[in-house]
Amino acid sequence: MNDKVMLTLGLAKKAGKVMSGTNLVSTFIRSDNKPCLVVLAKDASDNTKKLIQSASRHHKVVCRMTHYSMDQFSDAIGASNYISCIAVFDKGFADLIVSRLNESENEETLQGV
């Protein structure tokens, strides 16, 4: 795992600033302790995408679809099961992840991927 976004998610996990799993993330989006950012795996189910994106829009939480798989998310945070969404609760980590996601998307566009 040599990707800046995945490394940042791993650091945020070690710092105790992330939660994962559709039900848990959905609950936190609706709570007073809202995440600063929610990221979705590209291969999350349509149901999961719809649920998380709808809740995020309604409760004004930033939600980003990524080009990473559930397997990559799981590896990044050291989970033994497949993770379709991750909530980040630290603004600094969230801003860094968004910045690195934007960089990654720009690089893919330049490379014609």
N, C-alpha and C positions, 0 to 999 in steps of 0.2 A: 504494500500500500504506500505509494509514493505520490499521492495526489493531495494538493493543498487543502481542498475541501474536506476530504476524508480524514486527513491529519488533524484539521481543526475540530471536526466532530469528535474525534478520539480524545483530544485534549479537553474539550467541553465535558465529555462523559467523565473523564478522570477528575475534573473539578466539581462534579456533581451538578452540572447545569443543564442536563438533558433528561428527557423522559421519552420512552418509545412505546409503540404499540397503539393501534387504532383506538381502542376503547379508552385507554389512559389519556392519550393526547386529546381526544374529543372531549373528555371530562374537563381537562385543564383549560381548553379553549373557552369553555362555558363558565369557568369559575372566576373568582376574583383574582386568583394568581395566574394570570394569562401568560403564555409564552410570548417571547419577543419575535419568534420565527418558528414556522413549521415547514419542514422539507418533506416532500413525497418522492418515493422511489418510482422510477419509470414503469416498473412492472407491478405496481400496486393494483389491486382489483378496481374495476370501474366503480363498484359500490364504495370502496374505501376513499377513492379520489373524490367522488361526489359528496360523501359525508364530511370529510375533512375540509374540502374547499368551501362547501356551503356554510359550515360552522365558522370557519375562519372569516369569510366575508361578513357574515351576520354579526360576529363579535369583534370585527376590526382587528384581526390578527394577520400579520404578513404570512402568506403561504406560497411556497415556491415548488413547482414541479422541477425535478432534476433529471439528468441523463444517467443517474446511478441506479443500479439494481438493488433489490432487497438484500441480496447476498453481499453486495458491497457495503450497504448500510450496516448489516450485521457484523461484518468484519471490522468496520471502522470503530464501532462502540463495544466490540467484544461480546456480542450476544450469541447465544447458541442456536437461536431460532431466527427465522427470516423476519426482518423488520421493514414494514412498508412506509412508516412515517416516524419522524423524530421531531420533538418539540425542544427548542432551545430557550432557556430562561434567563440568559445573561445578554444584555444589550451589546456588549463588546464582542462576544463570540458571534452573536447574530449578525452584527454589522460586518464582521470579518468574513463570515460564511457567504453572505450576500455578495460582498465585493469579489470574493474568489469564484463564486458561481458566475458572476458577470464576466470576469476575466476568462474563465473556462469557455463560456459561450462565445465570446469574441474570438478566442483562438480557434475554435471549431469553425466559425464562420470564415475566418481568414484562410483556413486550410481546406475549405470546401467540403467539410464533413456533413 
